[in-house]
Amino acid sequence: MARYKVVDRSPRLLPIVLDAQLMVGSFEHALDYLIDTEIDLSEIAKRYCNDDTGAPAYDPAVLLKIVLLAYSRGIVSSRAIERLCRENVLFMAISGDSAPQFTTIAKFVRELGSEAGAIFTQVLLICDRQGLIGRQMFAIDGVKLPSNADKRRSGTHAELTHEAERMEAAVAKMLKAHRGRDESKDAGEACAEGERIERLQTEARRIRGFLAANAERRSEKGALRKSNVTDNDSAKMATSKGVIQGYTAVAAVDGKAQVIVAAQAHGSGSEQSVLLPMVEKTNPVRTGQTIITADAGYHSEANMKALHDAGVPALVADGLMRRRDERFADQARYKALPDPLYDKAAARKPGSPAKFGPADFTFDRDASTCTCPAGKKLYSSGSACTTNGRRHHKFKGTKRDCVPCGLRDQCLRHPERTEIRQVAFFEKNLHSPLPYTERMRQAIDSERGRSLYGRRLAIVEPVFANLRHNKRLDRFTLRTQPKVNTQWNLYCLVHNIEKLAHHGYGK
């Protein structure tokens, strides 16, 4: 039988050269060389006033290296980073064996603020100097990530007020019952009930204080938006895995080497309001020939007009682009799959009949009449209605026909609370009354437009795959939009420095 040397991993004292751990060509070597030789951290250094008195401070360059190296390994916890600085040879090398405490690391990230954006810009200019930015196409997209906020503490001011009143009423009821049977309770049960009362009182006071200090949130169009007691800058957002309380992290990516040229996190599920600020952020590296691409979430008539007036070449999809594209002619078979954002408890059971759609109704355009699948006539409720610039003819059923109808379950989405069916027939092949939307539609439907827009996914999606899978960015750990934006910029910094390392920077 073969004999092998013993594998011994017992503790021992080894002579290690820390500088030799930063191997040329690696991410950590590029990070170390970049921050030591090219990044200006003088604005951060101004915060330290211990020239004559006080203990020596940790070098902000060292703290920045530690944080970025940890983020590149998918580690966000300041306690975990502190432990790595004590136990991991690579972190010892990058920090010079300084081992800062977790409170120092957390404070540095929390207070970095706008300096994270300034450092991002400096690294971006270095990427440009290295020839990594092609300026032919910038693809803008975003990813919705959970925040460090409690989704259960969201609501309008009226809903939060009701929640506080409900807690206060529960406390009053518990106190009344507690006094009535105080003598019959044992010490353990009384203590548990007292803790619950104190917890409810604290939460009710917290909600009352929040309502007094914060105004009602509204969207850019003036619509009421839900507030959040934990982090009022975050918002409820619908994702493929359900509704989250979080932020949308947006990035503009160059098509040549997939370098992120602009980054911003905002607390809204609507992406229309962030398109123009993102385009403006790309000004330092964008030329007049750079094409901006974005999906339908960023499309609005106002945005298309602003891009046209600014002379910015752009291809921004609208909500009907895929319906017009013959390459998606068979997409209907995917529509049969259940919608992950739909109410899962009320989802249609396998084998149950599908709901009636407009195609199941008989519409006579010349006679302006409509007949439902049950053979009943619907009456016209508007022959020249307009929705998003599209004209349509609208019909409604009557209570005497719809309420007793045996096909209600198949015709109405919510037959228990909806009395009548409504259906609309849109006119086809109409030019949009929105001139800038129509101009964009013609550009993106052209052969060249489709070819260019088709490159968007290949440019931007690998960036989010790298950050979310390789760097394990699955949520933001800070609160308020400025701090979340700082964390998002740091992750984008890691991505760009990784690009520099892969292209031989610092060798």
N, C-alpha and C positions, 0 to 999 in steps of 0.2 A: 504493500500500500504506500502511495506517495506521501512524503513528509514535506510540510510547508513551514515557512517562517511564521512565528507567532505574531499576530496583529495586536499590538499593545497600545491602548488609548488612555492609559493611566496618566494622572497629572505629572508634569515635569517642568523644569525651568529650561527654556530654550532661548538662545541668542537670536533675537529677531531685529532686523533693520526695518523700521517702520516705513521709511521712504521707498524701500524696494517693494512694498506691497501694492503701490500704485503703479500698476503695469502700463506701459506705453500702449496706447490704442484702446484702453478701457474707458468706460464712462467716468469712473472715479478719477482717472488721470486727467482726462479732459476737463472735468469739473474743477479739480485742484489748480490746474494751469490757468484756466479761464479766470477764476476769481482772483488768483494771486497776481496776474499780470495785466488784465484788461478791464475788469469791472471796477467802476468807481463807486465806492461805498462811503464817500465823504459825508453825504447827507445823513446817513445813519450814525456815523461817528460823531456828529454834532450833538447827539442826544446825551453823550457821556460827558460829565463835568467833574471828573475825579482826578484832574491834573495834579492838584496839590494835596487834597484830602480824600479819604475813602479808600476802600480796598480795590485792588486791580480788577478790571472788568474782563469778561470773556470777549475776545476779538469777534466783532460781528461777521467778519469773513469766515471764521471758523464755524460759527453758529449756522450761517447760511449753507456752508458745505455739508454740515451734518444733516440739516433738514432736507436738502435736495437729494442727498444720497439715500436717506431713509425713504423719501417719497418714491425714488426710483426702485426701491425694493418692496413697495406696497405697504410701508409701515408709517402710520400716522400718529399713533399714540406717543405722547411725550415721555411717558414712563418706559415704554418699550425702547425708545431711542436712547434714553439715559442708560438703560441696561446694556444696549449694544456698545455704547461708548466705553463701558467698563469691561466687556467680555469679548467683543468682536475685534479681531486684529485690524480689519479694514477700516472700521470706524475709529479705532485708536490712531491709525496712520493719518486719516483725513483730518482728525481733530488735534493731532499732535499730543495725544494722550492727555487731553485736558479734562474730559469727563464732566461736562456741565450737568447740573441737576435738572430734573424734568420741569420744575417751575421756571427755570431760566429759559429753557427751550420753548415752553408754551408761551411765555411772555414775549419772547422774540417774534414768534410767528403772529401772535395776536396783535402786536403793535407795529408790524412791518408796514401796513397801510399802503399808501400810494407808492412807496419805494419799491414794492414788488413789481409794479407796472414800469417804473423807470429801469429796473434791472432787466425786465423782459425786453424793453426797447433796445438796451445796449447789446444784449445777446442777439437780438434780431438783426442789428446792423452788422454784427460779426458774421452771422450766417450769410448776409448779403455780400460781405467782403470775400467770403469763401466760395462764392458762386453758387449757393444753394437755393437762391430765389430766382425763378424764371420770369415772373411778372406776366405770364400769358393768361393765366386763369387763377382766380381766387374763389374757392368754394366755401360758402357759409352754411353752417348747420349747427344744431345744438342737441344736447342730451339732457334729459330731465333726471335729476338725482335727488334722493331724500336729503333732508337737512336735519340738524340737531334740534328738532322741534316736535312737539306732540300734536299729532293730527286731531286728537280728540278735543284739543283746546282751540279749535277753529270755529268761526261763525260770525255772523253779522253782530252788530252791537245789541240788537234786540234779542238775538239768540243767546249771546253771552250773558245778557242781563237775566234772561229766563233761567239760564243754568245756575247763576249765582243765587237767584231767589229759590230755586229748587234745593240747593245745598243748605241754605239758611233755614228753610222749612224743615228739612230732614234733621238738622241739628236741634232745632226747637222741639221737634217731636221726640228725639232721642233723649234730650235733657229732661223732658217732662216724664217720660217713662222711667228714666234712670232714677229720678227722685222718688217715684212711687214705689219702686221695689229695690231701693238701695240696700236695705238691710238683708234681703234674701240672697243677694249676689255674693259669690266668693271673690277674693281679692284679684285673682287672675282674670276673671271675666270682666270685672269692673275696670281693670287697667286697660284691657283690650278695647272696651267700648270708649273709654276716655281718650285713647290714642286716635280712634276713628273720628270722634267728635272734633278733636284738635286739628286733624288733617283736613276735614271738611271746612272748618272755620278758616284755616289758613288759605285754602284754595279759593274760598269765596271772597276773602279780603284781597287776594291777589287779582282776581277778575275785576272786582270793584275798582281797585287802584289802576288797573290797565285801562278800563273804560274811562276813567276820569282823566288820564294822562294822554290818551290817544284818540284822534279823530277817526271817523268812519273812513275806511279805505274805498277808493273808487278807481276804476280803470281809466285809460286814456280817453275813452268815449263817454265817461261819466257814469257808467254802470256800477252798481253796488258790488263791492268785492269783499270776501270774507277776511276778517282779521284773525290773527293768531296770538294768543297770550304769551306763548313761549318765544317766538321769533316773528314779529309782525312784518318783517320784510319778505318772509317766505310766503308761498301760496300753495293751495291745493291744485294738483295737476293730475290729469288722466294719462296713464301710461299703459303699455301692453300688459303689465302685471298688476293693474289696479290703480287706485287713486293714492297718490303720495302727497306729503307735505314737504315741499322742497324748493329747489331753484332750477332754472334752465341755464346750463353752462354752454355758451356759444363760442365757436371758434371759426376764424377765417383761415383757410389752409391754401398755400401755394401749390400749384400743380407739378412743379419740377421735382422737388425732393420731399414734398409733404411737410414743409416747415410751417408752423403756425405763425401767421403774421399779425393776428389780432385775437384777443380773448376777452370775454366779459361774462359775468354771471348776473342774472337778474331774476327777481322773484315774481315771475308771471308765466303762466302757461302759454300766453299769446306771444308769438315771436315777431309780429309785424312791427312793434314799436322799437325793436332793437336792430332792424336792418340798416337804417341810415346811420346810427352811431357806429356800427361795425364797419361800414364802408368808410366813414370818416377816420376811424382808427387805422385803416390801411394806407392813409395818405402818404406817410413817409416812404413807403416802398412801392406804391402803386403808380402806374403811368396812365396816360390817356388811352392806351391800347389794351389795358388789362380788362378782361371780361369777368364780371361778377356773376356767379351762379348761386341760386338758392332754391329751395323747394317751395311748395305751395303755402306753407305756413307763414312765409314772409311776404306773401303777395297782398297788395291792396292798391287801389287806384291812386291814393295819395303817395305811396312809395314809388309807384311807377312814374308818376309825374315828377317827383323830386329827382329821381335818377335821370330822367330825360332832360330836365332843366339843368342839371349839373353836368350833363354830357358824359355820364358814366356808362360805358357799354355793359349791358347786363342781360342775363337770361334767367328770369324768375318764373317758375311754373305757376299756373293757376289751378284751381280745383278740378277743372274739366279737361286738363291736358291729356290724361290717360284715356279718357273716353273718345277723344278725337284721334288717338294714335292707333292705327290698325294692328300694331304689334301687340296690343293688349286686348285684342278682340275676344280671346277666350278667358279673360279674367273673371267672368261671371261664375265659373266653377269654384273659384276660391271664395266668392261671396257666400256660398252655402255654409262655410265654416262658421262656428259660433263666434260672435264678437267678444273678445276678452274683456272689454269695458262695459258690456251689457250686464244687467242684473243676472247673476249666475243662478240665483234661486228660482227665477221665473223663466229660465231658458227653455226653449222648445224641446220637448222630448223626442227622441228618435222615432220616426215613423208617423208623427203627427203632421197634419197638412200644413203647408206654408201659408202665410198671410196673403190675401189678395193685394195685388199691386195695380197701378194704373192700366197695365196691359190687359188685366182681366175685366176692365170696364169697356163698354161699347160707346165710343164717342163719335158722333156725327157732326163733323165740323160745319157742314153747310146748314144743317138744321139747328145747330147749337143745342143738341140734346145729348144726354148721357144716361146709359142704362147699367145698373149694377149686376153682378153675377146672379142675384136672386130674381132678376127680371123687373125690378122696380125703377121708376124714373127718378132721377135726381134733378133738382132745380138749379139753375145758374145763379151763382152769387158774385159774378164779376167776369166780364168777357175781355177786359183789357188790363188785368192785374200785372204788376211788375215786381219781380224779386231779383235783387242783384243785377238789375238791368235786363232781365229776361222776361218777355211777355208770356202770359199764360192765361188760360180760361179755367175758372174755378167752379166746381159744383159741390152741392151739399145734399145729403139725404134728409128725409123728414122723420120726425119722431114716430109718427104712426106706422111708418114702414120699417125703420131701423130697430126700434125698441123690441118688438115681438119677433124679429127675424131669427130664423133658426141658424143662420150663418154668421151670427155676431162674433163668435169665438175665432172664426177664420178671417173675418173682415177687419176687426178692430184690434189694435195692439193691447188696449186696456178696456175690455168690454164691461168690466164691473163698474167703471166710472165714466166712460165715454158713451154718450147717447147716440150720436149720429156719425156717419162716415163723411169725410171730405176727400176730394180728389182734384188734382190739377193736371192739365194737359199743356205742356210748354210748346211754343212754336219753335220749329226747327230751322236751322240755317240762318239764324238772325245775326246781324252784326251787333256787337255790344255798343250800347250808348256811352260806354266809358272809353274815351278815345285812347288813353294811354294803356289800358288793359288790352284793348283791341290791337294796338301796335305791338305789344309784347306777345300777344297770341300769335300774330302772323310771323314774328321773328322766331319764336320757339317751335312753330309747326313746320318751318322750312326744313329742307334736307340738311343744310349746314347747321341750323339751330339745333336739330335733334342730335346730330353728330357731336356738337360741342357740349350740349347739356348732358349727353350720355356719359361724359367723362367725370361728372360731378361726384357720383358715388365712389368711384375708384380713387378719388383724391381725398375725400374727407372721412369716409367711413373707416379706413385702416387706422387713422389717427385716434378715433374714439375707441377702436378695438384695442389699441396699444395702451391707452390710458385706463380703460375700464378692466381689461383682462390682465394684461401684463403688469400694470402698476396697481391693480386691485382698487381702483377708485370706484367705490360703490355707494358712497355717501359723503356729504360734507360734515365735518365735525365742529365747525365754528358757527356762531350765530351773528345775525345782521348782515345786510348785503355787502358793506365794505370788507368785512372780514372773510366772507365766503368768496368774494371776488379776489382777495389776496391769495387764498388757498388755491383757487382755480388757476391764477397766474403762475403760482409756483409749480403746479403740475405741468402746465404748458411749457414752463422753463425747462423742466426735466426732459420733456419730449424733444425740445429744440437742441439742448446740449447733447442728448443722445444722437441726434442727427449729425452734429459736429464731430462727435467721437467716431461715428461710423465712416465719416469721410476724411479721417486722418488728421483731425485738428489736434495740435499740441505735440505731434511727433517730431 
